[in-house]
Amino acid sequence: MLIRQRAAAGESTELAVELLKAAAVNGGSWTGVLADVPEELRALPPEARTALADALVAQYHSAEAGPIARGNALTLVGVVTRGLPGDRLPVERLEALDELGRQNSFWYGMRYEALAEAELAAGRALAPAVVAAFRRSALDAYRDESVAALARKLTEPVLNVGEEWAEQAMRDTRGAPGWQALLRHATTATAAKPTRTWEQQARALIEPLGADLVRSTLLPWLTLVGRRTFQLERRQYEADINNAYDPCNANALRGLTWLLALLPPHPDTARALGALVETSLKKVAGLGPRNPKVANAGVTALSRIDGEPALAELARLATRVTYKGTAKLLDTALESRAEALGLSREEIEELAVPAYGLTEVGRAERQLGEATAVLEVQGGKAVVGWRNAAGKVTKSVPAAVKRDHAEELKELKAAVKDIDKMLAAQSERLDRQFLARRSWPYAAWRERYLDHPLIGTLVRRLLWTVDGTTVGFADGELRTLTDDPVREGAEVRLWHPVGHEPAAIVAWRDWLERHGITQPFKQAHREVYLLTDAERATGSYSNRFAAHILRQHQFNSLAAIRGWRNRLRLMVDDSAPPATRELPQWGLRAEYWIHGEGDGYGEDTTESGSYLRLSTDQVRFYPIDAPENSAHCSGGEYQMWLGTGAAPVESLPLADIPPLVLSEVLRDVDLFVGVASVGNDPTWQDGGPEGRFREYWTRYGFGELNQSAETRRGLLERLVPRLAIADRCTIEGRFLHVTGERHTYKIHLGSGNILMTPDDRYLCIVPKADPGAAQTGYLPFEGDRTLAVILSKAMLLAADTKIADPTILSQL
């Protein structure tokens, strides 16, 4: 009413001022009491809108106007000039739109669509980055229909700019109507699965282009997924948008996976889809997995592709993926394949491991012209060596191979990467077999494991039992502890030290060392966790790993890798179950009780409110079907939530838990503490925020050794005498003592932290994160980074006069 009165009275300047004041009070948002204002302004007669527009332009240019008032005036000019002749503030509007193009999205109440409509009315197309911002904003659950209507009109470009893959796809399809139609069809993939109609249209679009050309064009796009061409401005408390997927382009990515599933099977397709699944599940701060919907689409596509490569990717991903929804899809896909072939889920995983061209265990030769490529698995990695026509070893790829056999060379390099990924996945799968209660007929085990060209490289470095007799592989045969060959049997199992005498375990460690075998993970040196007197006293729970402070996100990742189910603790009024591992083969559920640590939002949490750290409590065991416990995220008593008429279920006595189960579960928990504890951080000597954790850091960093560290101590007692610096090293209690020229140093065998004599002054050395660094001499197993850190620090400090790092020198 007031607007119409002012306009009728010709008070355009006064109306403009009042509108700008109201907008400023409302934060520039035309919502709430101002929600109807834009429509009322558009309803004014043309002459009144013209006068108001001119008044707003004058206010924009007035000396009193600040950036907020100018922004609001610019928006209002766009609102009132729709359909009017003339183009007011075009330069200023373009600058505002360019700034908008650097935003992820905007609140619909800001009415920025008025700027876009004015630009379009002037006959100019919106910049691609601006189009992308409007499209993303239109997806907001609280959007205004006017934003969605504008987004529907913005049909070009096909994809949103800002992502490398999308821009490459648009370059590759520019000027080609058939390709443009296919790409546009991919953007319509908004459901979980393609409909029959969608697939029919896709096949009709693929046919004139050719399946091979479609595949060779699409696959390079997928290798670029996850990279941005320019950065969006991130607002405070907003998720890490620059590492997330553009939500509009994500639909197109799903469509591309659906298209690939319609093409004839090809190893490159399976490889690309597997990589897309992993890329899409990478964690983004404040968001979680980048885009589970794209990951799920990749799994669905793999499940519909026949052949060994697709099955292998499904099996590999099943060992790596921890996101619950995608993991469930993988399980379903593998179960379906197993059922179709009349096999168990375990058998399909075993049969899914490809040879990747290896013609014998861990080795293959390929003739490329006059040169020979020798592909070998060395430890957990594949390497390629070259020989020329004369049989002489060359250090690099022969020029003739690069020139005449580019495709074969490309495939060879891809096979190396595939082997490395699959070896890591299969090593983790084997490490989880201790609790699987698996056994194999001898003949099937030899075929699928011992003599398999790829997985055989892992299996031949492990210990097994054949009809109850422990054997290892050496000199081309399965052999007993006395090196007698074992060539036949009925049943094979994976060996575990639980239940074996210490003398027998040590004897097998000696055997591995004598044969120079480095195990892919701890087996002969595996920690065994026996029931303690304290645990016998508590009866139904273990406090062995209580009262630790862990980095929450690192703990959460480790738990998922080891098959535990966990939920991130947020600083909110909510409850959560403990970290749990279900053991269906044993009818048990293990629980590790944890709580969020701290009460300072922003100091003790991420921007999104998840705790940075956890405090730990008890380990308990329950029947697998017992009701779930839960506790407040910030702490408090765990309680069992019961259904109507249900009775509480007590935790089981630890003495009744099978020793193998107890040992493996406690080993997992020890791993969580050993890796995720803040006590492992050499830079935390000040105790972290406000020094709250100084006492814990000191106790953990230099205190009593846990079981893993005790195992490390025993191993170092054997390794140190063989080192070049053996005369400068002794092991005493919890420390490796290293005598340098400047000081004597004490390296803690649990944390790797260092004290210097004579006053036990702390020495901070931060190890470089280089998982590919060469090991210091022979080690009997892979994967103990702390052991490698301790040895590298010992080597450095034994020659402390040669240290050049200024950060270290300043402390000596």
N, C-alpha and C positions, 0 to 999 in steps of 0.2 A: 504493500500500500504506500509506504514511504517513498519507495523508488518511483512509483508512478506519479505521486504528487510532486516530487522534485523535478521529474522530467517534464511534467505538464506545466510547471511554473517556469521552465527554462533555466533552472538552477543546476546546470550541468557541472560547473566547477565544484559547487558544494557537494553534489552527489558523488563526484569522483573522489573528493577528499574523504567523505564518510565511508565510502566503499573501501578505500585503502586503509583507513583506521580499523574498520571491522576485520579486514583480512589480516592485518598485523596482530590484532588481539587473538585471532583464531589460528595463528601460526601459518598463515597462507593457505589453509585448507578450507575448501568450500563444502564443509560438512556440518552436521548438527544444525544450529539455528540459521546457518548460512546456506544450507543445502539447496534451497529453492531459488537463491539469488541469481545464479547464471541463467536459469530458464526465465525468470522475470525480466532480466535485462534483455534477453533475446526477443521477448514478447513486446518490447517497446516499439513504437512507430519508427520507421527508418530515419526520419529527421531527428528524433530524440536520440537514437543510437549514434548517429553521426556526430551530434554535438557532444555526447558523452565520450565518444572515442577521441575526439579532438582534445577534450578536457583532460583525459587520461594521458594522452601524449604530452600535453603541457606539464602535467604533474611528473611524468617520467623525466623530463628535461629540467625540472625545477632544481634550484640549488639546494633546497632542503631535503630532497629525496635521497635516501640511502639505498644500498643494494637490495634490501628486503622490499622497500616500497616500489622500486623500479621493477623487480621481478613480479610483484603482484599487479602492477599497472600493465605490464606486458601481457600477462595472462588475461586480464580483463579486456584489453584491446582485442585480443583474439576472440573472446566470447562475444563482444557486442558488434564486431564488424563482419560477422558471417553474413554473406550476401550483399554487403555494401560495396560500392565502387571504391577504388583506391587501395593502396598497399601501405599501411602505416607501420613504422618501425621495422622494416624488413631486415636491415643489417643487425639490429639488436636481437630480433627474433631468431635469426640464423645463429648468432653466437650462443643464445640460450639453448637452442636445440642441439648444437654441437656439444655443449656441456652435458646435456641430457644423454647424449650418445655414449658418454663415459660412465654412465650409471648402470647398475644391474637392472633396476626397476624403480618405479616411483609410486607413491600413494595416490590412489585415484582422485582423492579430494583436492589434489593440487591443480587439477583441470589442465594439465599440460597438453591434452589432446587439442585444446583450442589453438595452441601455437601450431601444431601440425596441420590442423584443418586450414588455418590461415595461409600456411606455406603452400599447401596443395591448391588452395583457391587462387593463389598467385601464379599458378602454372609451373611450379617447381617441384621436382621429386624430392622426397626426404633422403638424407644421406643413409647409406646402409646401416651404419651404427645406430642411428636414430630409429630406424625401422625395427632393429633388433630390440632396443630398449622398450618400445611400445608393445612388441609381441610378448616379451617376457612379462611386462606389467599386466597384460591382458590375462595371463594365467593365474594371477593372484586370486585367491578365494574370495577376497573382499572387493574385487574390482567393480567398477561402474560399467553399465552396459555400453556407455559411450566409448569407453576405452576398448572394449571387446569389438564394437562395431568398426572402429577405426582400424584395429589390427586385422580384421577380416578383409578390409580393402587394400591392405599393404601386401600385395602378392609378389612383389619383387624386392630384393632378390629371393630366390627359392629358399635359401638357408640363411641363417643369421651369420654375419661376419664376426670375427673375433677368435674363431677356432681354426687352427691350421688345416684340419681335414676338410672342413666345410668350404673354406675358400679355395682349396685345391680342387675339390669336387666341382665347384662352380666354374673354375677355370677350364677344367677338362671337358665340361659339357656345354660351354658357351657356344652358341651358334649351331648347336646340333639338336633339332627338335625332338628326335627320338630319345636322346639321352636326357634332355630336359624333362620329358614326360616321365621317364623312369625315375629320375631323382625326385620329381614332385610326387610321384606315387609313393615313394619311400616315406615322405613326410606324413602320409596319412596313417602310419602305423601307430595308432593310439591305443590299441587294445593289448591284452596280454599275449594273444595268439592271432595269427592271420585267419581271416574267414575264407571260405571257399571262393567267394566272389573276388576278394582281394588277390588271391593266388591266381585265379584265372586271368585277371587283368595284368598281373605281373608277368605271367608267361607270355601273354600276347605282346607285351612291351619288350621282353627279352629276345623273343624269336628273331625279329628282323636285325637285331644288333649282333646276335651270336653269343652263345653261352661262354665260349672261351674268352672272347673279348670283354664281356661283362665282368667275368671273374678277374681277368688281368687288370682291368680298370679300377674295379672296386677295392681290391685288396690293398693297394698302396695307400688308399685313403685311411684304412683302418690303422695302419702303422703310425699315422699322425695324430690319432685320437689322444686327447689329454694335453695338447700343446696349444697355447694361445698366441695370437699374432699381435695383440695389444692388451694392456691391463685395464680392467675396470676399477673405478674408485671404490674402495671398500669402506663402508660406514662402520662406526663403532658398534661392537657386538654383533656385526653381521658375519655370517659364515665366510670361510675362505673361498669366495666366489670364483677367484681366478684359477683355482685348482678343481673346481666343479665343472660339470657339463652344462652347456647352455640347454635349458629345458626344452626349448623348441627343437633344437638340433638333435636332442636325444631321441625324439620320435623318429627322425630320419635314420639314426643309427640302428634303431630296432628294425626299421624297414629294410635296411641293407642286410642285416642278418637273415631276415626272412627271404630276401632275394637269393642270397648265397645258398640257402638250404634247398632251393629249387634247381640249382645247377648240378651237373654231374659231379660226383665226389672227386676231390683233389686234395693231396697232402697240404698244399698251401692254404686252402680254405680252412681246414681243421686247425692248422697252426695259427692263422690270423684270428679265428673265432676264440680260440683258447686264450690268446694274448688279450683280446678285447674284454673277455670276462674278468681277467685279473686286473686290467687297467681300470675297469669300471667299478671294481670293489676296493680300490685304494682309498684309504681314509682321508677325509678332508676335515680340517678343524672346524668345529661348530656345525658340521653336517652329518658326519659319519661316512659310509661308503659313497663314492662319487655318484653312482647311479645304478642301484640294484636292478631297476627295470631293464636297462640295457644288458647287464650281466645275465639276467634271467633269459632274455631273448637270445643271447649267445649260446647258452646251455640248451635252450629249446631247439635252436638250429642244429647244433652238434648232434642232439639226440635223433634228429630226422635224417642225418646223413649216414649212409651205409659205408662200411669199410673200416679197416684197421686204424687209419690215422685219426678218424673222428672218435672211435672208441677209446683209443689211447689218450686223447685229450680229455675225455670225460673222466677216465680213471685217474689221470694226473691231477686234474682239478679237484677231484674228490678228496685227495690227500692234502690239498693246499687251501681250499676255500673254507672259511670259518663263518661267513655271514649265513645266518640260519636259513633264510628263505631260499637262497641260491643253493646252499648245501642240500636242502630237502629236494630241490629239483634234480640235482645231480644224483642223489640216492635213487629217486624215482626212475631216472633215465637208465641207470645201471641195473636196477632191479628188472626193468622191462626187457633190457637186452639179455639178462641172465635167464629170465623166464622163457623168452623166445628160443633160447638155445638149450633149454633144459639143464641149466647150470645154477650153482649157488652164486650169491653176490661175491663171495670171496674168490671163487674160481674165475668169474668174469674179469675181476680186477687183475688176476694173475695172467690170464690169457691176453689182456689188453696191452701188455707191455710190448712194444714193437722192438725189432732188432736195429732199426735205423741204418740198415745197410751193413751192419757188422756181420762178418761171415764166420767168425769164431769168437770165443769169449773175449770181449774187450779189444777186438782188432779187426781191421779190414784193409785191403789194398785196392785202390782204384787206378786203372790205367787211363790217363788223360793225354792222348798223343804219345809222345816219347817219354813223358814224365810219369812217375808213379807217386800217388798220394797215399800215405800210410796214416790211417786213422786209428788212434789208440786211446783207450780209457786209462788214465793214470790217476789213481785215487778217485776223487769225486769229480774229475774234469776230463773232457775229451780234448785231445790235441791232434794236430795234423802236421806230419813231417813230409818232406819231399825228397825224391831221388831222381836224378837225371837219367838219360838213356844209358849211361855207363854204370849206373848203380851208385853213383856218388851222392852223398847226402848234401842237399842245398839248404841254405838258411831261410830262403823266402820262396814265394810262389814263382815258378818259372814264367818268364814273360810270355812264352808261347802258350801256356795254359790260360793266362789272362786274356790273350788275344783270340785263341781258337776255341776255347772251352769255357766261355763266360758263364753259360747256364749251368753246366755241371759243377763249376766252382761255386756258384751261388748256392746250389743245392747242398753241396758239401759243407759250406759254412753254416747253412740253416740246420743241417743234421747235427753239427757240433753244438749249436745252441739248444736244439731239442734234447740231445743226450744229457747236457748239463742240467736242464730243467727236470728231466725225468729221473735222473740219478738222485737229485735232491728229494724229489717226491717219493721215490721208492725207498730211500734210506729212512725217511720219516715213517713210511708205512711199515717197514720191517721193525723199526724201533717200537712201534705200538703193538706188535704181535705178541709181546710177552704176556699180555692180559687177555689175548684172544682165544686161548686154549686150543690152538690149531694143531693139527697133525696132518701129515701127508703120506700117501702110499709112496714107497721109495721111488718107483719108476716115474710117477707123475712129478714128484719133487725134483728129480734129476732133470727132467725135460723142461719144467717151468721155471726152475730156480738155478740149480747148480750149473747146468750146461746152456742156459739161456745166454745168448750173446751179450745182452746188456745187463740184466739183473744179476747174472752170474758173477760180474765184477764186484758186486757187493756181497753176495752170498758166499763166495770163496774166501772172504775175509772175516767170516763169522764162525762161531762154533755151533755144532748141531749134535743131536743125539740120534743114532741109528739103532733102533731096538734097545734103547737104554744105554748104549755105549757112546761116550763123548768122542766127537771127531772134529778135525779141522782139515782144511785143504792145503796141501803143500806138495810141490814137485809133481804136479799133475795127478794126484790121487787124494782121496779122502784118507786121513791117517789118524791113528790113535795117538795117545800121549807118547808111546814108545815108537811112533812112526811106522807102525804096521799098517799096511793098506787095508781099507774096507771097501769092497766092491759090490756088495749086495746087502739087502735087508728088506724089512717089511714096512716099518713105520719110522717116520722122521719127525723130530720136534726141534724147535729153536731152544738152545741151551740157555739156562739162567743160573747164576751162582747160588740162588737160594736153594738150600737143601744139600749143598755140596760142602765137604770139609775144607777148611781154610788151606790146608796143605795141597789139596787137589786144585784149588783155584790158583794158588801161586804157581803150581807146576804148569798149568795151562798158560799163565802169563809168560812164564819162561819159554814155553814152546813157541808162542807167537813171536816173542822177541828173537828167538833163535832162528826162526824162519823169515824174519824181517817183515812181518805182517802188521800193517796199520789198520785197525778195525774202523769201519765207517761211523761207528758210535760206540760208546762205552758198553762193553759186554763182559769180557773177562775182568775188566777193572770196574765193573758196575758197582755202585754203592748198594749195600744191603742194609736195610733198616729193620733191625730186630726190636722186639718189644723191650722197653726199658723198665726199670723198677718204678720210676715215676708214673709211667703209663699203666703199670699193673695196679698202682695205688689209686689213680683216678678212675680206672676201670673202663669207662665207656667213651673217653675222649683223650686226645693227645694235646698237650700244651707245648710240644717240642718246637713248634714254629709260630708261637704266639708272641705278641709284643714287638713285632717288626713294623717298620715304616717302609712302604713300597710305593713306587711310582705307579699310579693307577693304570695309566694307558699302556705302559709296558707290561704290567701284570696281565691286563686284559688280553693283549695279543698273545702272550705266552700261553695263557690258559686255553685260548681257542686252538692254538697249534697242538696242544697236548690233549685235545678232546674234552676239555672242561667247558661247561656252560656258565656264563657269567653275564652280569648286567652292570654297566657303568653306574657308579653312584653319583647322583646330582645333589647339590645343596638345595634341596626342596623338601617340603613336608611329604615324604613318600617312603614306602618300605620296599625292600628288595630281598630276594632269596640269597643264600650264600652261593659262593662258587661251588658248582657241583660237577661230579663226573659219574655218569651212569655206567655200570658194569653189568650189562644184561647176561653175559655168560656166567656170572657169579651170583646174579640176583641181588646185587648190592648197589647202593648209591653212596659215594663219598662226598663229604661237605667240608669246605674250608670257610670258616666264619670270618668275615671282613667288615670293616666300617669305613666310611669317609673320615678323613682326618683334617681338622682345622675348622675355623668358623669365620674366616675373613674372605668375603666374596671378592674375587679378583686377585687376592693374594694366595689363597688356598684353592682356587678354582681356575678353570679356563674362562674365557669370555662367555662361553655358553653355559657356564654353571656347573660343569662336571668337576669333581674333586681332582686335584693334582696328585694327591697321595692317599693311601689307605693305611689303616692300622689293622693288624692281623690278630686272630684269636685261635679258637680250637679247630682241630680236625676230628670229624665224627663219621661214623658209618651207620646207614639205615638200610632196611629192606628196600628194594628198588621201587616198590609201589607204596611206600609210606607217604603220608601227606607232607607237603612242602613246608619247611621253616621259612621265616622271614623276620627281618628286623628293620628298624628305621635306618635310613641311609647314613645318618650322622652318628649312629651308635645306639646302644640299648640292647636289651635282651632279645635273643632269637626265640620266637614262639611258633608253634605248629598250628597252622590254620586248618580247622577241621570242618567237614561237612556235617549236616544234620545227623545226629545219632552216631557220629564217628568217634572212636576212642583214640586218644593220643598214642603214638608209637614211640617207644623208648629207643635211644641209640643203642647199637649193639656193643657188647663187650669186645674190646680190642683183642682179647685173647682168643675170641671165636673167629676172628677174621683170618682167612688163609694167609700164611706168611708171605707168599708171592704177592698177593693183593696189597697187603699192608705195606710191604717194601716198595712196590711200584708207585702207590699213591703218595706215600711220604717222600719218595724221590722226586715226584712231580712238584710237590709243595716246596721241597728244598731248592729245586730249580727256580721256582718263582721268587723265593727269597734271595737266593744267590745271585740272580740276575737283576731283579727289579728293586732291591733294597737301595735306599738313598745312601747307605753306608758304603756302597761301592764307588760313589762319586768322589774322586780325589780332590775336587774343588770345594767340597762341603765341610772343610775343617772348621768353618765358622758356625756350623750347626744349622744352616739354612735360614729361613725367615725368622728374624728376631732371635736367632740362636736357639730356637726351641728344640732342635734335634741334636744339639752338640753332644750331649751325654750318650744318646743312642748311637750317633755316628762313631764316637770314640770306642764304645763298647763293641760295636759290630766290626769296625775297621781294624781293631787290634786285639779283640777278645778271643775266647775259646773257639776252636775250629769245629765247624759242622762236619757232617759225614763226607760231603763232597771234598772239603778241604783236607780231611784226614786221608782220603784216597789220593789226593794230589800230593800230600806229604810223602806217602809211601812210594809213589812213583818218582818223585824228585830224589829220594834217597838212592834210587837206582840210576837215575839219569845224570845227576850232577857229577859223579866221579868220571864220567866220560866226556865232560865238556872241556873246552880249551882253557876255561877259567876255573877248573876244578880246584886248583891250589889256593884260590881266593874265596872259596865258598864252603860254608858249613851249614848244616841244618840243626837248629836247636829249638826244641819246643814248637812254638807257633810260627817261627820265622826262618827264612833263608838269610843267613848272614853273608854279606859280600864285603870283602876288604878292598877298598880303593886306596888311592894315594892321598886323597883329601880327608876321607872319613871312612868309618865302617858303617855299613847300611844294613838295616833289618827290614826285609820284605815280608809282609804278612801273607801267609799261605792261603788265607781265605779271601781277603779283599784285594791283595796286591798293593796295599798302601805301604809307605816307606817311612821309617824313622832313622835319624842319623845320630851316631854317637858324637860326643860323650853324653849329651843331655837329652837324648831321645827327641830331638827337634824334628818336626814333620817336614817331609820333602814332597812337594806336589809335582808329580810328573803325569801329565795327561796323555795316555797312549793314543796313537792315531787309529782311527776306525778304518782298518784295512783288512777285511776278511780274507783277501786273496794273498796276503803277505806270506812269504815262505816261512816254514817252520824251522825252529832252531834244532837241527839234528833229528834223529829218529824219535818219534812219539808213537806209542802203541795204539792210539785212537785219535779220531778227529773230533773237533767240536768244542774242546775246552779252551775258550778264549782266555780265561784268567790264567791258565797254565802258560800259554804263549806269552801273555803280558809279563808274567813273573820272570820268565826266562829272558825276554828281551830287555827288561829293566836290569836284570843281573849282568847281562853282557855290557850294557851301557855304563853301569856304575863301577864295574871292575876296571874300566879304563876311564875313570872320571876326569883325568887330566886332558883327555881329548874331547870332552864335551864342549860344543860350541853354541848350544842353544842359550840365548841370553836369559830366558825365563828361568831355566834350571840353574845357570851359573849364579844368578843373583841370590839363590837360596843356599848355595854351598859355602 
